Amino acid sequence: VRIWEIPDGGLKRNMTESVLELYGHSRRVGLIEWHPTTNNILFSAGYDYKILIWNLDIGEPVKMIDCHTDVILCMSFNTDGSLFATTCKDKKLRVIEPRSGKVLQEDLSMPIKEEEIDGLSGLLFPFYDVDTHMLYLAGKGDGNIRYYEISTEKPYLHYLMEYRSPAPQKGMDPILMSLKEGYKSTNVAFKVPKKDKKSVVVNGIDLLENVPPRTENELLRMFFRQQDEIRRLKEELTQKDVKIRQLELELKNLRNDPKST
């Protein structure tokens, strides 16, 4: 996960250097969400089925939530950040308390509203704008994006319109912004000291232990490093085995030496 700081006045050139890089997931990251009420707390969900809670002041994960059995498709907080909900490829919806990581509700069986979209076989990805109460539905491989408004009163879900395109969607930006009148940006600088990469241990598990290589060159370097390490360990084991046999022989000679009795 990379953290970028947008300069005052917006982007005027390509940004090549991030403010902070967060290492912890063993597979690629699919979702990120800022905590709605606490500064510098970020949630990330990866294809390793884990959710990591990051404290950007120290640049490290402070908690790992490991309750999913498949890829996490969506993650969303309530207003005060005391709960968040996830949908998963295992066809379950979970309501989770972030401090403890406890699943409070799972696989809700009584929806307050059902809406039939179409007969497409692709997955639907929902994106919700909390400021405008707008829900956007985009299907994987589908060229259409559907707009809905969500309310607290029946019928809860109101169809608005649909964007149609003959070309299938290759992606959709999950960052939805609604700036109210009088909005002023606040500069937030992450002053995390640069440090060497090290073990990231959460709940006794080293999250960096099985980080996969990102390129073919990294894969080859990792392969040869592991081969060298295996040879070194084998040589060390052989030397220790020889030393053990020598000590056993010396001990046997001492026992058989009549002068020692």
C-alpha positions as CSV (number, residue, x, y, z in Angstrom):
1,V,0.0,0.0,0.0
2,R,1.4,3.4,-0.9
3,I,0.4,6.7,0.6
4,W,0.5,9.8,-1.6
5,E,0.2,13.4,-0.6
6,I,-1.6,15.6,-3.2
7,P,0.0,19.0,-3.4
8,D,-1.9,22.3,-2.9
9,G,-3.5,23.3,-6.2
10,G,-3.9,19.7,-7.4
11,L,-1.7,17.6,-9.6
12,K,0.4,19.4,-12.1
13,R,2.9,16.6,-12.9
14,N,3.2,12.9,-12.5
15,M,3.9,11.8,-9.0
16,T,6.7,9.2,-8.8
17,E,7.6,9.1,-5.1
18,S,5.1,8.1,-2.4
19,V,5.2,9.6,1.2
20,L,4.9,6.1,2.7
21,E,5.0,2.5,1.7
22,L,3.2,-0.1,3.8
23,Y,4.3,-3.8,3.6
24,G,2.3,-6.5,5.3
25,H,0.1,-8.5,2.9
26,S,1.5,-11.7,1.4
27,R,-0.7,-11.2,-1.8
28,R,-1.9,-8.1,-3.6
29,V,-4.1,-5.6,-1.9
30,G,-7.7,-5.2,-3.3
31,L,-9.3,-2.7,-1.0
32,I,-8.4,0.2,1.3
33,E,-10.6,2.3,3.6
34,W,-9.8,5.2,5.9
35,H,-11.3,5.1,9.4
36,P,-14.1,7.7,9.3
37,T,-13.3,9.3,12.7
38,T,-9.7,8.5,13.7
39,N,-6.8,10.3,11.9
40,N,-4.1,8.3,10.2
41,I,-5.8,4.9,10.6
42,L,-6.1,2.9,7.4
43,F,-7.7,-0.5,6.7
44,S,-6.5,-2.7,3.9
45,A,-7.9,-6.0,2.6
46,G,-5.7,-8.3,0.5
47,Y,-6.1,-11.4,-1.6
48,D,-4.5,-13.3,1.3
49,Y,-8.0,-13.0,2.9
50,K,-6.7,-10.7,5.7
51,I,-7.6,-7.2,6.9
52,L,-4.7,-5.1,8.3
53,I,-5.2,-2.0,10.4
54,W,-2.4,0.5,9.9
55,N,-1.2,3.3,12.1
56,L,0.4,5.7,9.6
57,D,2.1,7.6,12.4
58,I,4.5,4.7,12.9
59,G,4.0,3.1,9.4
60,E,3.1,-0.3,10.7
61,P,0.1,-2.6,11.2
62,V,-1.4,-2.6,14.7
63,K,-3.9,-5.3,14.2
64,M,-4.7,-8.2,11.8
65,I,-8.3,-9.5,11.3
66,D,-8.3,-13.0,9.9
67,C,-11.9,-14.2,9.8
68,H,-12.5,-14.6,6.0
69,T,-12.2,-17.8,4.0
70,D,-12.0,-16.2,0.5
71,V,-11.4,-12.9,-1.3
72,I,-12.9,-9.8,0.4
73,L,-15.0,-7.9,-2.3
74,C,-16.2,-4.9,-0.3
75,M,-15.6,-3.1,3.0
76,S,-17.5,-0.2,4.5
77,F,-17.8,1.5,7.9
78,N,-20.7,2.9,9.8
79,T,-20.8,6.6,10.7
80,D,-18.6,6.6,13.8
81,G,-16.3,3.8,12.8
82,S,-17.3,1.5,15.6
83,L,-18.3,-1.2,13.1
84,F,-17.6,-2.2,9.6
85,A,-19.1,-4.7,7.2
86,T,-17.5,-6.8,4.5
87,T,-18.8,-8.9,1.7
88,C,-16.8,-12.0,0.7
89,K,-16.5,-14.4,-2.2
90,D,-17.7,-17.1,0.2
91,K,-21.1,-15.5,-0.2
92,K,-21.2,-14.2,3.4
93,L,-21.7,-10.7,4.8
94,R,-19.9,-10.0,8.0
95,V,-20.4,-7.2,10.5
96,I,-17.1,-6.8,12.5
97,E,-16.0,-4.8,15.5
98,P,-12.6,-3.4,14.5
99,R,-11.0,-3.1,18.0
100,S,-11.5,-6.8,18.9
101,G,-11.8,-8.2,15.4
102,K,-14.8,-10.1,16.5
103,V,-17.5,-11.0,14.0
104,L,-20.8,-9.7,15.4
105,Q,-23.1,-10.8,12.6
106,E,-22.6,-13.1,9.7
107,D,-24.6,-14.2,6.7
108,L,-27.7,-12.0,7.3
109,S,-30.7,-13.9,6.0
110,M,-33.4,-11.2,6.1
111,P,-32.6,-8.3,3.7
112,I,-34.8,-5.2,4.0
113,K,-34.7,-4.8,0.2
114,E,-33.9,-7.0,-2.8
115,E,-33.3,-5.7,-6.3
116,E,-32.9,-7.8,-9.4
117,I,-30.3,-6.3,-11.6
118,D,-29.9,-8.6,-14.7
119,G,-28.8,-12.0,-15.6
120,L,-25.1,-11.3,-16.0
121,S,-22.7,-13.9,-14.6
122,G,-20.0,-11.4,-13.7
123,L,-19.5,-10.1,-10.2
124,L,-21.1,-6.8,-9.2
125,F,-18.9,-4.3,-7.4
126,P,-20.8,-1.7,-5.3
127,F,-19.3,1.8,-4.5
128,Y,-21.2,4.0,-2.0
129,D,-20.8,7.7,-1.6
130,V,-21.7,8.5,2.1
131,D,-22.2,12.3,1.4
132,T,-24.8,11.9,-1.4
133,H,-26.1,8.5,-0.3
134,M,-25.5,7.3,-3.9
135,L,-24.8,3.7,-4.7
136,Y,-22.9,2.8,-7.9
137,L,-23.0,-0.7,-9.3
138,A,-20.4,-1.8,-11.8
139,G,-20.2,-5.4,-13.2
140,K,-17.0,-7.1,-14.0
141,G,-16.8,-7.2,-17.8
142,D,-20.0,-5.2,-18.1
143,G,-20.2,-1.8,-19.9
144,N,-23.0,-0.4,-17.7
145,I,-22.9,1.5,-14.4
146,R,-26.1,1.8,-12.5
147,Y,-26.9,4.6,-10.1
148,Y,-29.1,4.3,-7.0
149,E,-30.0,6.5,-4.1
150,I,-30.3,4.9,-0.6
151,S,-32.6,6.2,2.0
152,T,-33.6,5.2,5.6
153,E,-37.3,5.0,4.6
154,K,-39.1,2.5,2.4
155,P,-38.5,1.4,-0.3
156,Y,-34.9,2.2,0.8
157,L,-33.4,1.8,-2.7
158,H,-34.3,4.2,-5.5
159,Y,-33.2,3.6,-9.1
160,L,-31.9,6.8,-10.7
161,M,-30.3,6.1,-14.1
162,E,-27.8,4.0,-15.9
163,Y,-24.6,4.7,-17.8
164,R,-24.3,2.5,-20.9
165,S,-21.3,1.6,-23.0
166,P,-20.6,-1.1,-25.5
167,A,-17.1,-1.6,-24.2
168,P,-16.7,-3.6,-21.0
169,Q,-15.5,-1.8,-17.9
170,K,-11.8,-2.6,-17.1
171,G,-11.9,-0.9,-13.8
172,M,-13.7,1.7,-11.7
173,D,-12.2,4.3,-9.4
174,P,-13.4,3.5,-5.9
175,I,-12.6,7.0,-4.6
176,L,-15.9,8.9,-4.6
177,M,-15.7,12.6,-3.4
178,S,-18.5,15.0,-2.7
179,L,-17.1,18.4,-1.5
180,K,-19.6,20.5,0.2
181,E,-19.7,24.3,-0.2
182,G,-17.0,26.0,1.9
183,Y,-14.9,22.9,2.0
184,K,-11.2,23.6,2.7
185,S,-8.5,21.0,2.4
186,T,-6.3,20.3,5.4
187,N,-2.7,19.4,4.9
188,V,-1.7,16.2,6.6
189,A,1.9,15.3,6.5
190,F,3.0,11.8,7.5
191,K,6.4,12.2,9.1
192,V,7.4,8.5,9.3
193,P,11.2,8.0,9.7
194,K,12.8,6.1,6.9
195,K,13.9,2.7,8.1
196,D,15.2,-0.6,6.8
197,K,12.6,-3.2,6.1
198,K,12.2,-5.6,9.0
199,S,9.8,-8.2,10.3
200,V,6.2,-7.1,10.7
201,V,4.8,-9.2,13.5
202,V,1.0,-9.0,14.3
203,N,-0.5,-11.5,16.7
204,G,2.7,-13.5,16.7
205,I,2.7,-13.9,12.8
206,D,5.4,-12.4,10.6
207,L,3.5,-10.8,7.8
208,L,6.6,-10.3,5.6
209,E,7.7,-13.9,5.8
210,N,6.0,-15.0,2.6
211,V,5.8,-11.8,0.6
212,P,5.9,-13.0,-3.1
213,P,8.4,-11.5,-5.6
214,R,6.9,-8.9,-7.9
215,T,9.1,-9.4,-11.0
216,E,10.9,-12.3,-12.7
217,N,14.3,-10.9,-11.6
218,E,13.1,-10.8,-8.0
219,L,12.0,-14.4,-8.3
220,L,15.3,-15.5,-9.7
221,R,17.2,-13.6,-7.0
222,M,15.0,-15.1,-4.3
223,F,15.5,-18.6,-5.8
224,F,19.3,-18.3,-5.8
225,R,19.4,-16.8,-2.3
226,Q,17.3,-19.6,-1.0
227,Q,19.6,-22.2,-2.7
228,D,22.6,-20.6,-1.1
229,E,20.9,-20.6,2.3
230,I,20.0,-24.3,1.9
231,R,23.6,-25.1,1.1
232,R,24.9,-23.1,4.0
233,L,22.5,-24.8,6.4
234,K,23.4,-28.2,5.1
235,E,27.2,-27.5,5.6
236,E,26.5,-26.2,9.1
237,L,24.4,-29.3,9.9
238,T,27.2,-31.6,8.6
239,Q,29.8,-29.8,10.7
240,K,27.7,-30.1,13.8
241,D,27.0,-33.8,13.0
242,V,30.8,-34.4,12.8
243,K,31.4,-32.5,16.0
244,I,28.7,-34.6,17.8
245,R,30.4,-37.9,16.6
246,Q,33.8,-36.6,17.8
247,L,32.3,-35.7,21.3
248,E,30.6,-39.1,21.5
249,L,33.8,-40.9,20.6
250,E,35.8,-38.9,23.3
251,L,33.1,-39.7,25.9
252,K,33.3,-43.4,25.0
253,N,37.1,-43.4,25.3
254,L,36.9,-41.7,28.7
255,R,34.5,-44.4,29.9
256,N,36.8,-47.2,28.6
257,D,40.0,-45.7,30.0
258,P,41.0,-47.6,33.1
259,K,42.8,-44.6,34.5
260,S,39.5,-42.8,34.8
261,T,38.1,-45.4,37.2
